[in-house]
């Protein structure tokens, strides 16, 4: 089977908003109340940053547990790495993922301003230019036969969707609305010309939208 490009556990509001337009170090999502988008995952037993025992089981926990399964590399936009814009002003600052990023794979950060790769624990960030297909080819080579996860942000996911490179998507729609911000879609129906869709509600109030290529 060929390597898949997968969007996994991507969070949006009921009106399709995934991020605000003014991200900052203090507000990575650029949205007031952004934690409401992904609180479903943080409540699960398999949440990797959980510091206390407990947490929910069931459907939400399945998606949280499956997040890293079969993934050999990640692609993300520069905004997901950190809030700096334009030429890199500070090479000492190494993103907002801390000393032990959760990816544990090669990560390809798409940027118009390349810089040397950095390794933090068992994650290496590569800062790469090029169009989506060129970046995907590099990520697939690094993944060594495993799938590639497209991590976001929303602008990057839209770019790969527009290039018709995404094979599967899992989008978690939270029971909130923001009104303004960067949208993945106006309606999930927009993807039905290229994807099958299954919609599965969870007891947490989140509705999981699963898409796979036709």
N, C-alpha and C positions, 0 to 999 in steps of 0.2 A: 504494500500500500504506500502511496506517495505521502510525503510529509504534509500535514495540514497547517494552515494558518488559522489560529483559533482566537477569538475574542471571548474571554471568560470572566464571569462575575463583574460585568461592566454595569455601573449603577447610573440610573437616570430617574428623574421625577416623572410624575404622570403626564406632565406637559413636555417631556423629552429632554429636559435640561440636565446636563452632566457637569457643568462647571460655569463659574462666572467669568466675566471678561477682564477682571482686575485681580489676578492672583498675586500673592505676596508671600514672603517668608512666614508671616504670622497667619495668613489665611490661604493655605495652599490651593483650595478649591475655588477661591474667589466668590464664595457664596456664604451668606449668613445662614447658619443651620445646616451646613453641608453634611454634618455627621448623620443626619436623618436618612441620607441616601444609603449609607452602608452599615447602619446600626444592626441590621438583620444578621450580617456576617459576624460582627463582633460579639453577638449574643450566643453564637454556637459553641459547642464543645470543642470543635476542631480549629477555632480561631488561633492562629499561630502566636499571637501576642498575648494570649490569655495568661494571666498570672495567678489565677485562683481556680480551683476545681469547679466543675459544674458546667453549665451551658446547655443549650438546647440540642436535641437530636432531631432526626427527621430530614425533610427535604432541604432546608437551608443548610444544615450541617453537611449533607452530602455534597452540595456544591462547594462549600468551603473546603472540605477535605479533598476534593478532586482538583483543586486549583493548580497544583504543581504536578499532577500525575501525567507522565508521558511528555513533559515539556523539556526541551533541550536548549532553548534560547528564547529571549524576549526582545521585542522591538517596542520602543516608546518614543514619544516626541520629547523635545527638549523641555517643554513646560512640566512634564512629569518628573524630570530629573531635578529641576530647581527653577526658581523664579527669575534668574538672570536673563537679560535680553541683549542682543547684539554681540559684539566681540567679548570674549571672556575677560573680565577685569580681575578675577581672583581665582587662580588655579589651586590655591590652598583649600578653598571651600569645596567640599566633595559631595554636594547634593544634600537633600534632606532625608536620606534614608538611613543615616547613622552608620556606625562602624560595622554593623552586620546586616546588610540589606537582605530583604526576604526572598530575593530572586534565586540565588544559588545557581545561576547559569550565566553564560555570556549575555550581556544586555547591549543592544545596539540603539544608541540615542541619536535620533535624527536631528541634524543641525546644519545651518549654513556656515557655522564657524567651528571647524574641526579643532581638536586638541588631543594631546596624548591620552591613551587609555589609562584608567586607574583601576586598581584591584582593592576591594574592601572585603576582607574575610574570603568567602568562596564565590564572590560575585565580581566579575570584571565588566566595567562599563567602557564601551567603544563609542567614540563620537564620530559619526559618519555622515557624509553628504550623499547626494544621489537621489534618484527617483525611487518610489516605493518598490518597484520590481528589483532594482539593483540592491537595495538594502535587504529585501527578503532573500535574495540569493545568498548574500553573505551570512545571514542568520541561519539559513538552512544548512549551509556548510558547517557552521559552528555547532549546530544542534546534533550532528552525527547520527542522522536517521530518525531522531525524535521530532515531535511537532514543535512549531514555533508559536509562542503566545504574543498576540498584539495587545499590549497593555494600555494604550491610550497616550495622551488624553483624547478628548472627543474629536479635536481637529484632525489628529493623526488617524483615528479610526475611520473618519469620513473620507480621508484621502485614500486609504487602502480600499474602502468600499467603492469609491468612484473609479478606482483602477481595476475593479473586479478581481481582487486577489484574496478576499476573505472566503474561507471554506465553511466555518461554523461560527455562530455567535450565541453567547448566553448573556442576555441583558436582564438585569433585575430592576423592575419598575417599582419604586417606593411610593407609598400612599401620601405623597406631598406634592405641592406645586410651587414653583418659584416665579413664574410669569416671564422673567427675562433671564438671559444667560446663553451659553453656548449649547446648542441642541444637537443631539444625535439624530433626531427625526421630529417631524410634526406628528406623524403617525407611523406605527410599525408596519402598516399596510404598504408603505413605500418600498419595502424590501421584497414583497411577495412576487415580483416579476422574476426574481433570481433565486429566491430561497423558499423552501418549505418552512412552516412555522407551527410550533405547538406552544400553547399558553397554559401555564400551570400555576394556580394560586397557592400560596403558602399560608399556614396558620399565623405567621408573623405579620401578615398584611401585604407583604411583597408579592408581586406577580412575576414569575419567571417566564421570560420569552426565549424560546429555543429555536434557532434557525439553522438549517443546513442546506447546502447548495443543491439546486434542482439538477 
